[in-house]
Amino acid sequence: MYRTACIRMDPGRGQNPMATETHHAGSNDLPSSALLVFFGATFLVTWGLIGIYILSPNIAAARFGAISGSHPFFFLATWSPALAAFAVVIFHCGRAGLRAFLSRLLLWRCPGLWVALILIGIPLVFMVGSLIKGGPMLTSLPPEGAGSVVAVLFMMLLLGPVEEFGWRGVAQPVLQRHMAPIWAGLVIGVAWGLWHMPAFLLSGTVYADWNFLPFFVGNVTLAVLVTPIFNQTQGSLLWPMLFHWQLINPFWPDAQPWDTVILVGVTAGVVWWNRSAMFTRDGSVTEVVPRQRALSANVAG
């Protein structure tokens, strides 16, 4: 049975809020110190791989091939949050800890309003944003038909959603040991946005034609928006992954910058609605490797 290593303290009683947990030898949860390793490895892999093509594009292309959205380096750069998460979990918690970590994919229970937001609300944001700028409600189908778009849709499942093993799998619960969910979401959003920056300097990817500032604001906004979903599903990885997948669904039209404007408004409303939970650490998910008994109860519902 997994044993929590988190000892909650009330910072209002004089304790340092950054000293809110004690990890003993044999503890089965991830120590907070592993978060620095996670962020360092995530940025090192992505910025290192993409940086080769930014600093020495001709040499990199000649040796490794031209970079594109289907290049192996692009996949590795995209998967770096997941790879870093798996590495720190295995190092500190072993293979049993990794199995418990991955079992958070089985936490399927989710309040109906969040399901509606993910399945209906997110598509509507893109449709309305596109209509505001005079665009279509759906992406125009290519000559090959809808089949090619469906193929891209499932390829996308292997890209962005995989990042969530790192952002929501490791970073969110560890940060919530030390700060309220709203601040944890903001920290992850800033890191998430900066992590994407090299892609905007790289030709041959979709990011090269985008403006970084609206994208960055969007990343921060989305990281805050997904936070209450994460906490109210008891640390599920499934629902943040579905949330992420909807954001990169190729059927939804290009709605920049109006999608960001609408999402900022939606997120502000969600934060206000959940203000009692967003501005306190009480009840927030802090376990990376869940205890077996608690996990079984949550999966069974």
N, C-alpha and C positions, 0 to 999 in steps of 0.2 A: 504494500500500500504506500502511495506517495505521501510524503509528509511536507506540509508547507514550512517554508523557512522565513516567512514574513511575519514579523511581530509588529502589529499596528500600534502606533502611539498617537496621542492627541497633541498636535503641535501647539494647541492653545494653552497647554500646561507647562510650556517653557522648554520642551524638547526641540532640538534642531530637526526640522522636517526632513532634512536630507539624511538623517540618521534614524530612519524608521524601520529598519529591519536588521536582523542579525542572522548570519549564515554560519551554521556549525559544520564541522566535519561530518560528511555523510549526508548533508542536506540534499534533497532531491530536486529542488527548484534552482533556477538559474540565478546566480548572484548578480546584483546590480552592476558590479564592475564590468561584467561581460558586455554591457551596452556600449562602452567605449570601443571595445574590440569589434563589435558588430558594425558600428558606424564606420570605423576605420577601414575594415575589410571591404565593406560595401562601396565606399568611395574609391578605395585604392583599385579595386578590380575594374569598376566602370570607367573612372577617369583615366586609368592606366591604358586600358584597351582602346578606348576612343581617342585618348590623347595621342597615341601613335599616329593615327590618321590625321589628326589636326596639325601636329608639329612636323611630321614628315610624310605627307600624303603620297608622294610618288614612290618613295622607298617602301612604305607600308603596302601600297597597292601591288607593287611588283613582287613583294615577298609573300603576302597573305591573300592577295586578290582584292578587287575593288569592294569597298564597304557598301552595304545596302541593308535594307530591313530584313533580308533573309540570310545575311552572312552569319556564320557561326559566332564570330566575335560580338555581333549585335545581340544575339541570344544570350551569350555569356554575360555581357554587360547588363542586359535586362534582368537576368536571373541572379545578379550578385546579392541583392538583399536576402533572397532565399538561401543561396549557398552560404552566406555568412551566418544566417540564422541556424542552419543545420550544423555548421561547424561548431559554433559556440555551445549549442545544446548537446551535441555528442561529446564535446570535450568535458563539459561540466557534469552532464547527467547520464552519459553513456547511451547505448542503444535502447535500453528500456525507457530512458527519458525521451529519446526521439520518438519512440512509438507513442508514448503518452502525449507528446507535443502534437504529433500528426492526428491523434484521435480527436483533436478539436475540430477537425473537418466534419465530424459526425454530429456536432451540435447543431441540429437542424431547426429546433424550435425558435420561432421569431414572431414578435407581435405583428398583428395584421397590418397596422399602419406603416411599419417599416417595409414589409413585403410589398405593399402598394407603392411606396416611394421608389423602391428599387425597380419593380417591374413596370410601373406606369408613370411615376413622377419623373424619373430621369429621362425616358424617351420624350415626354412632353416638353421638358426643358429644351432639348435640342430642336424639336419641331417648332415650338413657339419662337425660339431665338432665330431660327432660319426664316420663318415667316416675317419676322420684324425686319430682317435685312433683304426681304424680297426673294428668298430662296424657296426650295421645295420642302415638303414635309418629310420626304424620304430621299435618300441618296438615289440618284439616277442609276438604273441598272446598266451594266456594260453590255456590249453586243453578245457576249457569251451567255447572258441571262443571269438569273438569281443564283444558280448553282455556284458560280465563281465567288459571289459575295458570301454565300454560306460557308464555302471553304475558307475564306479569309476570316470569317467569324470564329470558326473553330481553331484556326491558327492563332488568333488573338487570345484564345483561352490559355495558350501556352506561353503567353508573354506577360502582359500587365498583371493579371490575377496572381501569377506566381510570386510577384513582389510581396504580396500580402503575408507570406510566411515570415518576412522580415519586419515590415512596418507594423502590422497588427499582431503578428505572431510573437515578436520579441520586444520591439521598441515600445508599443503602447502599454502593455502590462507593467513593464519595468519602470517606465516614466510615471505611471499612475501610483507607484509605491511612494513617490516623493512629491507629487503635485496633483492638483485637481485635473479632471479629464479635459477641460477646456484648454488648459495650458499644455497638457501632453499632446493634444491634437495640433495645437499651433506649432510646437517644437517639431513634431513629425512633418507637418506641412512645409515648414521652412527647409528642413533637411531634404524632403522629397523633391521640392522644387529645385534646390541647388544641385541635387544629384543628377537631375536631367540636363543641367546647363551645357555639358560638352556636346550633347546631341544637336543643340542649336547652332553650334559652330562647325557642324559636319555636313558637307554636301552629300546628297544621295539618300537622305532620310526625310521623312515627312516633316520633322521638326525644323528643317532648314528654311522652310517657307513661312514659319510661324513667328509671331512676336513673343519674346520671352516674358515680358512683364505681365500680360493678361494670363499667360499660362501659369506663371508663378503664383499669382493671386488665386487662380483656380485651384492649384495644388493645395495651398493653405486652406482654402475654403472647404475643399472636399475632405481633407484630413479631419477637419472639425466636424463636418456633417456626418461622417461615418462613425465618429466616436460614440455617440449614444447607441447606435446600432450594435457596435461591438460589445458595449457593456450590457445592454439589455438582452443580448443573446449569450451572456455568460462567457464571453471570450471566444465565440465561434469564429473559425476561419472561413467557413463556407459562405456566410452572408457578405462579409467584406469582399470576398473574391467575386461573388455575383455582382455586387455593387461596382467593382472595378471593371468587370467585363462589360457591363452596360455602358460605361463611360467611353469605351473604345469599340462599341458595336458599329461595324461598317455600314449598317443600314440607316443609322441616324445621320442626318445631314450636318454639314459644317455650319455651325451657328455662331462662330466667334465674331465679335466679342460678347454678343448678347447672352450666350449660354453662361458665361462667367458672371455677368450682371445679374441674371435671374438666380443663379446658384447662390450668390452672395445674399440676396434677399431671402431665399428659402432657408439658408443656413442660419441667418439671423433669427428667423422665426422659430426654427427648431431649437436653437440655443435658449431663446426666451422660454419656450414651452417646457424645456427640460432643465431650466435654470437651477432647480433644487438639486439635481444630480450632477450637472456639469461643473459647478463651482465648489464641490466638496469631494474629498477622496473616499468618503463613506460609501460603501457599496460598489465601488469600481473594481474592475477585474485587475488583479495584480500578479496572478500566477502565469508563468510561461509554460511550465510543466504541471498540469492539473493533478490534484490528488485523485486516486482511483475511485474512491467512494463518491466524492462529489461529482466526478465525471459521469459515473454510471447513473446517478440520480438525474443529471441534466439530460443525458441522452435518452433515458427512458421517459422523461417528462413527468 
